[in-house]
Amino acid sequence: MSQFPYIDDYFEASATGPNKGFMFVPDPDMPSEMCDPEKPAASDGYKAWKLIPSTTTDADLNDLEESHRIKYPPIYRAFLKSFHYYRLASFGVEFSSHVIHRWKTALKVEYEYECHRSLLARGFIPFGAEQFMDAGATCFDTNNILPNGDCPIVFWDHEWVGTNKEIRPLFSSGELMFASLAFAAFAGGNFQYHDDREDDPADLPLKLKKMATFLSIDPEGAGGVARDYWTTWGVNPDNEA
């Protein structure tokens, strides 16, 4: 158990929850350490992978910080030092892959993207991508460090560059992001979507219940300043009051 238990919860939910089907990827060169021999390869060429303990060291992270002139929040260091993975259960946030032997080079390449260089220079550390709109990078906002070293979580929207909508909030902290994403993974994703013209009305009450719980986990972030983002996809408990 790490000092950040919500990270452990999120990994467990990703590996065992309803959305665990993403643990197959089309990688013919999958590192042997991550191959899952207990699951047969899919007929379409997808291979099964498994979570393995991370080999990431403090020296690795210190090197990245120094070379890119950044400072990782403690919770992000703990996350990268927890497990290697290809994909994790996503709900608004798609984490960058963290594959053994490859992750450091891959992260350096990502940091060289023009948009990421700009974000890093402005104090935003990219760690993945916004999922619902494919808007752009999700980031730790190191311009607003909390007393425990954690940071708010934001996303960069490429459609609103140069406006007050370019950087938008998601969660009030990394810790509550992991708590919220663990709940979403255990609950089964996609409870944010509902269209009265296409979806069964009988499904809506459960979706509303799940969304209300999700928002309550981070009342100042997902349930506060980012509430409009999370409730704009058809499931809004406020409309049922």
Rosetta blueprint (number, residue, H / E / L):
1 M L
2 S L
3 Q L
4 F L
5 P H
6 Y H
7 I H
8 D H
9 D H
10 Y H
11 F H
12 E H
13 A H
14 S H
15 A H
16 T H
17 G L
18 P L
19 N L
20 K H
21 G H
22 F H
23 M L
24 F E
25 V E
26 P L
27 D L
28 P L
29 D L
30 M L
31 P L
32 S H
33 E H
34 M H
35 C E
36 D L
37 P L
38 E L
39 K L
40 P L
41 A L
42 A L
43 S L
44 D L
45 G L
46 Y L
47 K E
48 A E
49 W E
50 K L
51 L L
52 I E
53 P E
54 S L
55 T L
56 T L
57 T L
58 D H
59 A H
60 D H
61 L H
62 N H
63 D H
64 L H
65 E H
66 E H
67 S H
68 H H
69 R L
70 I L
71 K L
72 Y L
73 P L
74 P H
75 I H
76 Y H
77 R H
78 A H
79 F H
80 L H
81 K L
82 S L
83 F E
84 H E
85 Y E
86 Y L
87 R L
88 L L
89 A L
90 S L
91 F L
92 G L
93 V E
94 E E
95 F E
96 S L
97 S L
98 H E
99 V L
100 I L
101 H L
102 R L
103 W H
104 K H
105 T H
106 A H
107 L H
108 K H
109 V H
110 E H
111 Y H
112 E L
113 Y L
114 E H
115 C H
116 H H
117 R H
118 S H
119 L H
120 L H
121 A H
122 R L
123 G L
124 F E
125 I E
126 P E
127 F E
128 G E
129 A E
130 E E
131 Q L
132 F L
133 M L
134 D L
135 A L
136 G L
137 A E
138 T E
139 C E
140 F E
141 D E
142 T H
143 N H
144 N H
145 I L
146 L L
147 P L
148 N L
149 G L
150 D L
151 C L
152 P L
153 I E
154 V E
155 F E
156 W E
157 D L
158 H H
159 E H
160 W H
161 V L
162 G L
163 T L
164 N L
165 K L
166 E L
167 I E
168 R E
169 P E
170 L E
171 F E
172 S L
173 S L
174 G H
175 E H
176 L H
177 M H
178 F H
179 A H
180 S H
181 L H
182 A H
183 F H
184 A H
185 A H
186 F H
187 A H
188 G L
189 G L
190 N L
191 F L
192 Q L
193 Y E
194 H L
195 D L
196 D L
197 R L
198 E L
199 D L
200 D L
201 P H
202 A H
203 D H
204 L H
205 P H
206 L H
207 K H
208 L H
209 K H
210 K H
211 M H
212 A H
213 T H
214 F H
215 L H
216 S H
217 I H
218 D L
219 P L
220 E L
221 G H
222 A H
223 G H
224 G H
225 V H
226 A L
227 R H
228 D H
229 Y H
230 W H
231 T L
232 T L
233 W L
234 G E
235 V L
236 N L
237 P H
238 D H
239 N H
240 E H
241 A L
